[in-house]
Amino acid sequence: MNPTTGLSTQHFSTTENSRSVNAAANKEDVVSLVSGIIIGIHLSCIAYVLVANLEVGSLSQTLNQRQLKLIQLIKSLIFRK
């Protein structure tokens, strides 16, 4: 209520206002989705390159059996035939 006039004012959102708010929210959702996809692709490429470059034979002196099995499991998941 406005103290000087004693009248209360209400602001109704118009269709145009709600459309612009929805468009802004949709833009943020799309940006978030695309960013997540790009980050996911980069992480999977990094993992692919790291695992593809691992040679289990040359690492056998430094890694224990458990770590070797984990590397072989990751390779088998990535390079499914």
C-alpha positions, -999 to 999 in steps of 0.1 A, spaced: 0 0 0 13 34 -9 14 55 23 8 89 5 -22 79 -15 -36 50 5 -40 30 -26 -24 -4 -31 -7 -11 -64 -2 -45 -79 22 -54 -107 9 -80 -130 33 -98 -153 25 -95 -189 28 -123 -214 59 -105 -228 76 -102 -194 70 -138 -186 83 -148 -221 115 -129 -216 120 -144 -181 114 -179 -196 137 -172 -225 164 -161 -201 160 -192 -180 160 -214 -210 192 -198 -223 209 -205 -189 197 -241 -191 210 -245 -226 244 -229 -217 247 -252 -186 238 -283 -207 262 -275 -235 290 -267 -210 284 -300 -193 286 -319 -225 318 -301 -236 334 -308 -202 323 -344 -204 338 -349 -238 371 -333 -227 373 -355 -197 366 -387 -217 392 -377 -243 418 -372 -216 409 -405 -200 411 -422 -234 445 -408 -242 459 -416 -207 447 -452 -208 456 -457 -244 491 -447 -238 496 -470 -208 517 -500 -216 509 -525 -189 542 -545 -196 564 -515 -189 546 -506 -157 546 -541 -142 578 -534 -122 563 -504 -104 526 -513 -100 512 -540 -79 488 -567 -92 457 -548 -81 466 -517 -100 474 -537 -131 440 -554 -130 423 -520 -126 442 -507 -157 433 -537 -177 397 -534 -166 396 -497 -177 412 -506 -210 387 -534 -216 358 -510 -209 371 -483 -232 382 -506 -261 352 -529 -262 354 -552 -292 
